[in-house]
Amino acid sequence: MTDGDYDYLIKLLALGDSGVGKTTFLYRYTDNKFNPKFITTVGIDFREKRVIYNSRGPNGSSGKAFKVHLQLWDTAGQERFRSLTTAFFRDAMGFLLMFDLTSQQSFLNVRNWMSQLQANAYCENPDIVLLGNKADLSDQREVNERQARDLADKYGIPYFETSAATGQNVDKAVETLLDLIMKRMEQCVDKTQVSDTANGGSSGKLDSAKPEEKRCAC
């Protein structure tokens, strides 16, 4: 895909405490490499990746394939950057909420991040995937899987245990979040089409809208 040759521009935001592995996770996803020497993110940074999203029909059959340009925003976890990073919440369409499996405190702080998301995101129930990172460091683990899954179930969001070092569940986690976003947008467009038809207007196709018009409000 060349520059501008895509159907959707999707902005994802990675957030969580400082040191949980957001930067190395995104680097693994975009470049399939692990760099343990990354320094702390100052403010905000982003990476990009082009993917093909295959939609599904109502009976599970394969639908249309869409070209998606992903912008993955990497936020600083320190408190002093909080006002800067929360300013990006409203523009993001999905969130990778990450904690460190070797840090009980980073897991406890997930609730604080969720509160900030609910207060600053584009709606009260944005698309979120919870990630327990550094799954490869099993001998240093402080958070058990049941704890994390119970919290994810409480919020009604998917949970994955990931590792930027080995690549475990990195692609799957982002793909799951993208799937949630795309389905939300399809439902939004379907409702718009029904409304347009009821009002005597013409109903546009999902793939005919411009990328910036495909953002679904809730």
Backbone as JSON, one array per atom type, in Angstrom:
{
  "sequence": "MTDGDYDYLIKLLALGDSGVGKTTFLYRYTDNKFNPKFITTVGIDFREKRVIYNSRGPNGSSGKAFKVHLQLWDTAGQERFRSLTTAFFRDAMGFLLMFDLTSQQSFLNVRNWMSQLQANAYCENPDIVLLGNKADLSDQREVNERQARDLADKYGIPYFETSAATGQNVDKAVETLLDLIMKRMEQCVDKTQVSDTANGGSSGKLDSAKPEEKRCAC",
  "N": [[0.83, -1.19, 0.0], [0.53, 2.17, -0.88], [1.32, 5.55, 0.28], [-1.55, 7.0, 1.63], [-3.15, 5.16, 0.4], [-5.5, 3.58, 1.54], [-8.36, 2.29, 3.31], [-9.27, 2.88, 5.84], [-8.32, 4.96, 8.58], [-7.07, 4.27, 11.6], [-6.75, 5.07, 14.95], [-4.93, 4.04, 17.67], [-4.35, 3.83, 21.18], [-1.82, 3.26, 23.49], [-1.64, 2.67, 26.9], [-0.79, 2.96, 30.39], [1.05, 2.27, 33.43], [4.35, 3.7, 33.9], [7.07, 1.9, 32.56], [5.84, -0.56, 32.11], [6.07, -1.69, 29.64], [5.07, -0.64, 27.24], [6.25, 0.69, 25.01], [8.12, -1.2, 23.99], [6.35, -3.23, 23.38], [4.77, -2.09, 21.29], [6.79, -1.71, 19.43], [7.51, -4.33, 18.92], [5.14, -5.17, 17.71], [4.95, -3.55, 15.37], [7.45, -3.8, 14.09], [8.28, -6.34, 14.55], [10.37, -6.91, 16.3], [12.52, -7.06, 19.19], [13.59, -4.77, 21.51], [15.32, -4.32, 24.26], [16.46, -2.05, 25.28], [15.12, 0.34, 25.19], [14.48, 3.7, 26.13], [12.71, 5.59, 28.66], [9.55, 6.76, 27.58], [8.98, 10.08, 26.67], [6.47, 12.25, 27.2], [4.64, 11.83, 24.46], [4.56, 9.47, 21.76], [4.54, 7.9, 18.49], [3.84, 5.01, 16.44], [3.5, 3.34, 13.24], [1.49, 1.19, 11.14], [0.48, -0.81, 8.39], [-2.32, -2.78, 7.67], [-4.39, -5.57, 6.63], [-7.8, -5.87, 6.98], [-10.17, -8.32, 7.35], [-13.49, -8.43, 6.97], [-16.44, -9.92, 8.46], [-19.31, -11.81, 7.51], [-22.84, -11.99, 8.5], [-23.29, -14.7, 9.01], [-20.84, -15.66, 9.62], [-19.28, -15.94, 7.4], [-16.68, -14.99, 5.07], [-16.18, -11.55, 4.46], [-15.85, -8.34, 2.95], [-12.51, -7.21, 2.26], [-10.59, -4.83, 3.93], [-8.29, -2.13, 3.68], [-6.25, -1.02, 6.17], [-4.85, 1.67, 7.91], [-2.9, 1.87, 10.62], [-2.37, 3.93, 13.37], [-0.38, 3.92, 16.11], [-0.34, 5.08, 19.18], [1.95, 5.95, 21.65], [2.11, 6.37, 25.01], [3.43, 8.32, 27.74], [3.91, 7.05, 31.02], [4.27, 8.37, 33.41], [3.16, 10.45, 36.11], [3.56, 13.21, 35.79], [3.21, 13.7, 33.12], [0.58, 13.34, 32.68], [-1.58, 15.13, 32.08], [-0.97, 15.81, 29.49], [-1.06, 13.34, 28.09], [-3.72, 12.51, 28.5], [-5.04, 14.29, 26.92], [-4.98, 13.15, 24.46], [-6.75, 11.1, 24.57], [-9.4, 11.43, 23.64], [-9.21, 11.46, 20.89], [-8.43, 8.94, 20.17], [-9.43, 5.72, 18.95], [-9.42, 3.26, 20.02], [-8.09, 1.35, 22.8], [-5.12, 0.11, 24.27], [-4.71, -1.15, 27.18], [-2.33, -1.51, 29.54], [-0.57, -3.53, 31.93], [2.08, -4.6, 34.14], [2.98, -7.88, 34.57], [4.8, -8.59, 36.47], [4.58, -6.72, 38.41], [2.66, -5.89, 40.99], [1.63, -3.44, 41.76], [1.33, -1.97, 39.37], [-0.76, -3.37, 38.28], [-2.81, -2.89, 40.15], [-3.14, -0.22, 39.63], [-4.54, -0.2, 37.28], [-7.25, 0.26, 37.59], [-7.33, 2.99, 38.11], [-6.48, 3.98, 35.64], [-8.61, 3.11, 34.06], [-10.67, 4.69, 35.09], [-9.81, 7.21, 34.26], [-9.95, 6.85, 31.52], [-12.71, 6.45, 31.13], [-13.56, 8.96, 31.77], [-12.35, 10.65, 29.92], [-12.25, 9.58, 27.32], [-13.71, 9.02, 23.99], [-16.26, 8.13, 24.47], [-18.33, 6.71, 27.1], [-17.98, 3.99, 27.18], [-15.55, 2.92, 25.72], [-13.67, 1.06, 23.21], [-11.6, -1.34, 24.51], [-8.7, -3.26, 25.27], [-7.33, -5.32, 27.69], [-4.05, -5.82, 28.82], [-1.7, -8.01, 30.14], [1.51, -7.65, 30.5], [4.93, -8.82, 29.85], [4.94, -11.6, 30.13], [6.82, -13.54, 29.77], [8.52, -13.5, 31.92], [8.17, -15.44, 34.06], [9.15, -16.34, 36.51], [9.27, -14.07, 38.02], [6.77, -13.23, 38.47], [3.95, -11.44, 39.77], [1.27, -11.08, 39.58], [-1.53, -13.06, 39.28], [-3.17, -15.05, 36.74], [-5.92, -15.43, 37.11], [-6.73, -13.31, 38.75], [-6.35, -11.14, 36.98], [-8.07, -11.8, 34.85], [-10.52, -11.78, 36.15], [-10.75, -9.04, 36.7], [-10.82, -7.99, 34.1], [-13.19, -9.17, 33.22], [-14.97, -7.89, 34.89], [-14.97, -5.32, 33.83], [-15.85, -5.95, 31.35], [-14.16, -6.47, 29.14], [-11.74, -7.78, 26.74], [-8.95, -9.92, 27.67], [-5.43, -10.37, 27.54], [-2.38, -12.15, 27.98], [0.77, -11.02, 27.43], [3.94, -10.78, 25.68], [6.56, -8.77, 24.87], [9.09, -9.56, 24.42], [9.07, -12.24, 23.48], [7.02, -12.17, 21.68], [4.57, -13.21, 22.25], [1.13, -13.35, 21.92], [1.01, -10.71, 20.99], [0.34, -9.74, 18.35], [-2.23, -10.86, 18.25], [-3.6, -9.53, 20.29], [-3.72, -6.84, 19.37], [-5.1, -7.25, 16.98], [-7.54, -8.17, 17.97], [-8.5, -5.88, 19.26], [-8.72, -4.15, 17.04], [-10.7, -5.51, 15.64], [-12.91, -5.18, 17.35], [-13.25, -2.41, 17.11], [-13.8, -2.09, 14.37], [-16.18, -3.53, 14.1], [-17.84, -2.0, 15.71], [-17.94, 0.35, 14.2], [-19.14, -0.61, 11.86], [-21.68, -1.26, 12.82], [-22.51, 1.27, 13.49], [-22.62, 2.52, 10.99], [-24.55, 0.92, 9.78], [-26.82, 1.61, 11.3], [-27.03, 4.26, 10.55], [-27.61, 4.0, 7.85], [-30.11, 2.76, 7.96], [-31.56, 4.81, 9.14], [-31.27, 6.83, 7.19], [-32.61, 5.64, 5.05], [-35.17, 5.42, 6.08], [-35.8, 8.07, 6.19], [-36.03, 8.7, 3.59], [-33.7, 9.13, 2.28], [-30.56, 8.4, 0.57], [-28.69, 5.43, 1.11], [-25.39, 5.11, 2.03], [-22.54, 3.07, 1.17], [-20.44, 1.09, 3.29], [-17.73, 1.05, 2.56], [-17.46, 3.31, 1.08], [-17.21, 5.66, 2.38], [-15.15, 8.37, 3.55], [-12.0, 7.99, 5.28], [-11.87, 9.64, 7.63], [-14.51, 10.0, 8.13], [-15.47, 7.72, 9.14], [-15.36, 7.33, 11.79], [-16.93, 6.2, 14.62], [-19.37, 7.46, 16.66], [-20.58, 7.07, 20.01]],
  "CA": [[0.0, 0.0, 0.0], [1.27, 3.42, -0.92], [0.79, 6.56, 1.19], [-2.9, 7.41, 1.29], [-3.88, 4.05, -0.21], [-6.12, 2.78, 2.58], [-9.78, 2.55, 3.51], [-9.5, 3.4, 7.19], [-7.24, 5.4, 9.46], [-7.48, 3.91, 12.95], [-5.79, 5.51, 15.96], [-4.95, 3.27, 18.9], [-3.54, 4.43, 22.23], [-1.31, 2.36, 24.52], [-1.49, 3.39, 28.15], [-0.47, 2.17, 31.57], [2.13, 2.84, 34.23], [5.7, 3.75, 33.33], [7.87, 0.69, 32.7], [5.11, -1.83, 31.9], [6.5, -2.26, 28.36], [4.26, -0.15, 26.13], [7.09, 1.0, 23.85], [8.66, -2.44, 23.42], [5.19, -3.94, 22.82], [4.43, -1.5, 19.99], [7.91, -1.97, 18.52], [7.37, -5.74, 18.52], [4.02, -5.3, 16.79], [5.17, -2.89, 14.08], [8.7, -4.21, 13.44], [8.55, -7.73, 14.94], [11.69, -6.96, 16.93], [12.52, -6.73, 20.61], [14.72, -3.94, 21.91], [15.19, -4.1, 25.7], [17.2, -0.85, 25.68], [14.33, 1.55, 25.01], [14.43, 4.59, 27.28], [11.35, 5.99, 29.02], [8.89, 7.68, 26.66], [8.76, 11.43, 27.19], [5.27, 12.8, 26.59], [3.91, 10.89, 23.61], [5.21, 9.11, 20.51], [3.66, 6.96, 17.81], [4.33, 4.14, 15.39], [2.47, 3.1, 12.23], [1.52, -0.1, 10.46], [-0.63, -1.07, 7.46], [-2.81, -4.16, 7.77], [-5.61, -5.91, 5.92], [-8.84, -6.36, 7.88], [-11.2, -9.08, 6.65], [-14.76, -8.37, 7.68], [-17.2, -11.17, 8.51], [-20.73, -11.71, 7.27], [-23.65, -12.37, 9.66], [-23.2, -16.14, 9.26], [-19.44, -16.02, 9.82], [-18.58, -16.04, 6.12], [-15.74, -13.9, 4.79], [-16.75, -10.4, 3.79], [-14.92, -7.5, 2.2], [-11.21, -6.93, 2.88], [-10.32, -3.4, 4.01], [-6.92, -1.72, 3.96], [-6.3, -0.19, 7.37], [-3.62, 2.32, 8.35], [-2.93, 1.99, 12.07], [-1.47, 4.81, 14.12], [-0.32, 3.4, 17.46], [0.23, 6.14, 20.02], [2.67, 5.45, 22.83], [2.04, 7.44, 26.0], [4.27, 8.26, 28.94], [3.12, 6.63, 32.16], [4.51, 9.16, 34.62], [2.1, 11.38, 36.51], [3.81, 14.58, 35.33], [2.78, 13.82, 31.73], [-0.81, 12.87, 32.6], [-2.45, 16.09, 31.4], [-0.64, 15.74, 28.06], [-1.52, 12.09, 27.49], [-5.19, 12.45, 28.51], [-5.53, 15.12, 25.82], [-5.05, 12.31, 23.26], [-7.75, 10.06, 24.76], [-10.62, 11.64, 22.87], [-8.96, 11.22, 19.46], [-8.16, 7.52, 19.95], [-10.61, 4.9, 18.68], [-9.3, 2.04, 20.81], [-7.05, 1.49, 23.82], [-4.38, -1.03, 24.78], [-4.44, -0.82, 28.58], [-1.29, -2.48, 29.87], [0.11, -3.55, 33.21], [3.24, -5.49, 34.19], [2.68, -9.07, 35.36], [5.77, -8.69, 37.57], [4.37, -5.57, 39.3], [1.3, -5.84, 41.53], [1.17, -2.05, 41.8], [0.88, -1.57, 38.03], [-2.07, -4.0, 38.11], [-3.75, -2.14, 40.98], [-3.37, 1.09, 39.01], [-5.42, -0.35, 36.12], [-8.53, 0.89, 37.92], [-7.17, 4.43, 37.93], [-6.45, 4.23, 34.2], [-9.97, 2.94, 33.56], [-11.43, 5.88, 35.48], [-9.4, 8.3, 33.37], [-10.48, 6.54, 30.19], [-14.15, 6.69, 31.12], [-13.78, 10.4, 31.89], [-11.73, 11.43, 28.85], [-12.34, 8.96, 26.0], [-14.77, 9.53, 23.13], [-17.54, 7.76, 25.06], [-18.16, 6.08, 28.41], [-17.61, 2.59, 27.0], [-14.7, 2.79, 24.53], [-13.12, -0.26, 22.95], [-10.37, -1.51, 25.29], [-8.17, -4.59, 25.54], [-6.43, -5.33, 28.84], [-2.86, -6.61, 28.55], [-0.72, -8.3, 31.19], [2.75, -7.79, 29.73], [6.11, -9.5, 30.43], [4.54, -12.96, 30.47], [7.99, -14.41, 29.7], [9.23, -13.44, 33.2], [7.28, -16.2, 34.94], [9.74, -16.48, 37.85], [9.11, -12.8, 38.73], [5.36, -12.88, 38.38], [3.26, -11.03, 40.99], [-0.17, -11.03, 39.31], [-1.94, -14.33, 38.67], [-4.08, -14.9, 35.6], [-7.31, -15.35, 37.57], [-6.93, -11.92, 39.18], [-6.44, -10.27, 35.81], [-9.28, -12.14, 34.09], [-11.67, -11.29, 36.92], [-10.85, -7.6, 36.5], [-11.26, -7.78, 32.72], [-14.62, -9.54, 33.17], [-15.69, -6.83, 35.59], [-15.12, -4.21, 32.89], [-16.4, -6.45, 30.09], [-13.18, -6.29, 28.06], [-10.86, -8.94, 26.55], [-7.66, -9.91, 28.38], [-4.37, -11.19, 26.98], [-1.06, -12.09, 28.59], [1.63, -10.76, 26.28], [5.38, -10.62, 25.89], [7.26, -8.12, 23.76], [10.34, -10.3, 24.21], [8.84, -13.45, 22.67], [5.95, -11.92, 20.71], [3.36, -13.91, 22.68], [-0.18, -12.67, 21.88], [1.11, -9.3, 20.62], [-0.51, -9.53, 17.18], [-3.61, -11.24, 18.57], [-4.2, -8.48, 21.11], [-4.04, -5.69, 18.52], [-6.14, -7.68, 16.03], [-8.8, -8.22, 18.7], [-8.94, -4.5, 19.44], [-9.14, -3.66, 15.73], [-11.97, -6.17, 15.32], [-13.94, -4.5, 18.14], [-13.46, -1.08, 16.54], [-14.43, -2.22, 13.05], [-17.56, -3.96, 14.3], [-18.58, -0.85, 16.22], [-18.16, 1.26, 13.09], [-20.11, -1.22, 10.96], [-22.99, -1.1, 13.44], [-22.84, 2.68, 13.4], [-22.99, 2.78, 9.6], [-25.82, 0.24, 9.54], [-27.87, 2.43, 11.9], [-27.14, 5.46, 9.73], [-28.27, 3.6, 6.62], [-31.52, 2.55, 8.26], [-32.13, 6.14, 9.37], [-31.35, 7.52, 5.91], [-33.65, 5.0, 4.25], [-36.46, 5.79, 6.68], [-36.05, 9.47, 5.88], [-36.11, 8.86, 2.15], [-32.38, 9.44, 1.73], [-29.82, 7.27, 0.02], [-27.79, 4.83, 2.1], [-24.06, 4.91, 1.49], [-21.87, 1.83, 1.53], [-19.41, 1.23, 4.32], [-16.4, 1.31, 2.01], [-17.45, 4.51, 0.24], [-16.96, 6.82, 3.22], [-13.76, 8.73, 3.74], [-11.52, 7.47, 6.56], [-12.19, 10.47, 8.78], [-15.94, 9.96, 8.35], [-15.84, 6.4, 9.62], [-15.29, 7.32, 13.23], [-18.27, 5.97, 15.12], [-19.65, 7.99, 17.99], [-21.52, 6.23, 20.74]],
  "C": [[0.87, 1.24, 0.0], [0.64, 4.41, 0.07], [-0.59, 7.0, 0.72], [-3.75, 6.3, 0.71], [-4.43, 3.14, 0.89], [-7.59, 3.19, 2.72], [-10.07, 3.22, 4.85], [-8.2, 3.88, 7.82], [-7.73, 5.17, 10.88], [-6.38, 4.31, 13.94], [-6.0, 4.71, 17.24], [-4.0, 3.91, 19.91], [-3.13, 3.37, 23.23], [-1.11, 3.16, 25.79], [-1.33, 2.44, 29.32], [0.7, 2.82, 32.29], [3.46, 2.85, 33.47], [6.41, 2.43, 33.58], [7.14, -0.61, 32.48], [5.44, -2.47, 30.55], [5.71, -1.81, 27.15], [5.09, 0.05, 24.86], [7.62, -0.27, 23.19], [7.54, -3.29, 22.8], [4.87, -3.41, 21.42], [5.54, -1.73, 18.98], [7.87, -3.41, 18.03], [6.25, -5.89, 17.49], [4.33, -4.71, 15.42], [6.39, -3.42, 13.33], [9.08, -5.67, 13.71], [9.97, -7.89, 15.49], [11.55, -6.61, 18.41], [13.78, -5.96, 20.94], [14.58, -3.62, 23.4], [15.83, -2.8, 26.18], [16.42, 0.44, 25.46], [14.35, 2.39, 26.28], [12.97, 5.01, 27.51], [10.79, 6.99, 28.01], [8.63, 9.01, 27.35], [7.55, 12.02, 26.46], [4.53, 11.75, 25.79], [4.67, 10.68, 22.3], [4.26, 8.2, 19.75], [4.4, 6.17, 16.74], [3.18, 3.86, 14.43], [2.62, 1.71, 11.62], [0.29, -0.21, 9.56], [-1.03, -2.54, 7.57], [-4.04, -4.33, 6.88], [-6.61, -6.46, 6.92], [-9.91, -7.05, 7.06], [-12.47, -9.09, 7.47], [-15.47, -9.72, 7.58], [-18.67, -10.9, 8.26], [-21.51, -12.16, 8.49], [-23.57, -13.85, 10.01], [-21.76, -16.62, 9.43], [-18.65, -16.15, 8.53], [-17.67, -14.83, 5.92], [-16.43, -12.78, 4.04], [-15.69, -9.64, 3.03], [-13.62, -7.31, 2.97], [-10.95, -5.42, 2.81], [-8.85, -3.16, 4.31], [-6.95, -0.7, 5.09], [-4.91, 0.37, 7.68], [-3.75, 2.55, 9.85], [-1.92, 3.01, 12.55], [-1.53, 4.35, 15.57], [0.41, 4.4, 18.34], [0.75, 5.56, 21.31], [2.74, 6.58, 23.85], [3.01, 7.23, 27.14], [3.39, 7.9, 30.13], [3.26, 7.49, 33.39], [3.41, 10.2, 34.85], [2.3, 12.76, 35.92], [3.4, 14.79, 33.88], [1.29, 13.55, 31.56], [-1.72, 13.82, 31.85], [-2.2, 16.08, 29.89], [-1.23, 14.48, 27.43], [-3.04, 12.0, 27.46], [-5.78, 13.3, 27.4], [-5.69, 14.3, 24.55], [-6.16, 11.26, 23.38], [-8.94, 10.21, 23.82], [-10.43, 11.35, 21.39], [-8.72, 9.74, 19.16], [-9.46, 6.75, 19.77], [-10.58, 3.59, 19.46], [-8.09, 2.15, 21.72], [-6.45, 0.14, 24.21], [-3.95, -0.67, 26.19], [-3.54, -1.9, 29.16], [-0.82, -2.36, 31.31], [1.23, -4.59, 33.13], [2.92, -6.67, 35.11], [3.65, -9.25, 36.53], [5.63, -7.54, 38.56], [2.91, -5.52, 39.74], [0.76, -4.42, 41.52], [0.66, -1.58, 40.45], [-0.49, -2.17, 37.72], [-3.13, -3.26, 38.92], [-4.1, -0.8, 40.35], [-4.23, 1.01, 37.75], [-6.75, 0.35, 36.38], [-8.46, 2.41, 37.75], [-7.17, 4.8, 36.44], [-7.85, 4.1, 33.6], [-10.83, 4.16, 33.9], [-11.1, 7.06, 34.58], [-9.94, 8.09, 31.96], [-11.97, 6.89, 30.13], [-14.46, 8.18, 31.18], [-13.33, 11.18, 30.66], [-11.84, 10.83, 27.45], [-13.56, 9.47, 25.23], [-16.16, 9.13, 23.6], [-17.28, 7.02, 26.37], [-17.71, 4.63, 28.31], [-16.77, 2.4, 25.74], [-14.2, 1.36, 24.37], [-11.74, -0.37, 23.6], [-9.99, -2.98, 25.33], [-7.18, -4.48, 26.69], [-5.27, -6.29, 28.59], [-2.0, -6.77, 29.8], [0.59, -8.6, 30.5], [3.87, -8.43, 30.55], [5.78, -10.91, 30.91], [5.72, -13.93, 30.44], [8.75, -14.46, 31.03], [8.43, -14.16, 34.28], [7.82, -16.32, 36.36], [9.62, -15.2, 38.67], [7.66, -12.36, 38.84], [4.76, -12.55, 39.74], [1.74, -11.02, 40.82], [-0.59, -12.34, 38.66], [-3.03, -14.1, 37.62], [-5.52, -14.73, 36.05], [-7.66, -13.93, 38.02], [-7.21, -11.01, 37.99], [-7.72, -10.54, 35.02], [-10.54, -11.67, 34.83], [-11.86, -9.8, 36.73], [-11.34, -7.28, 35.09], [-12.75, -8.1, 32.58], [-15.48, -8.47, 33.82], [-15.97, -5.65, 34.65], [-15.7, -4.65, 31.54], [-15.47, -6.28, 28.9], [-12.31, -7.54, 27.93], [-9.56, -8.78, 27.33], [-6.68, -10.84, 27.7], [-3.11, -11.04, 27.83], [-0.06, -12.06, 27.45], [3.09, -10.7, 26.69], [5.99, -9.95, 24.67], [8.54, -8.86, 23.43], [10.15, -11.49, 23.28], [7.8, -13.24, 21.57], [4.63, -12.57, 21.09], [2.14, -12.98, 22.7], [-0.12, -11.2, 21.47], [0.19, -8.99, 19.43], [-1.97, -9.8, 17.5], [-4.31, -10.16, 19.36], [-4.61, -7.28, 20.26], [-5.15, -6.04, 17.53], [-7.5, -7.74, 16.71], [-9.37, -6.83, 18.91], [-9.44, -3.92, 18.12], [-10.49, -4.25, 15.34], [-13.13, -5.5, 16.08], [-14.29, -3.14, 17.52], [-14.22, -1.16, 15.22], [-15.89, -2.64, 13.18], [-18.42, -2.81, 14.84], [-18.91, 0.11, 15.08], [-19.18, 0.71, 12.1], [-21.52, -1.07, 11.51], [-23.46, 0.34, 13.34], [-23.32, 3.03, 11.99], [-24.33, 2.14, 9.27], [-26.99, 1.05, 10.09], [-28.11, 3.68, 11.07], [-27.89, 5.16, 8.44], [-29.76, 3.41, 6.84], [-32.22, 3.88, 8.45], [-32.3, 6.89, 8.06], [-32.48, 6.97, 5.05], [-35.03, 5.39, 4.76], [-36.83, 7.23, 6.36], [-36.08, 9.76, 4.39], [-34.8, 9.2, 1.5], [-31.73, 8.21, 1.15], [-28.89, 6.75, 1.08], [-26.45, 4.55, 1.46], [-23.48, 3.59, 1.92], [-20.76, 2.1, 2.52], [-18.08, 1.64, 3.72], [-16.37, 2.57, 1.14], [-17.16, 5.76, 1.05], [-15.47, 7.11, 3.3], [-13.31, 8.26, 5.11], [-11.95, 8.3, 7.75], [-13.68, 10.48, 9.08], [-16.39, 8.65, 8.98], [-15.72, 6.26, 11.13], [-16.69, 7.19, 13.8], [-18.44, 6.55, 16.51], [-20.65, 7.1, 18.69], [-22.32, 7.06, 21.73]]
}
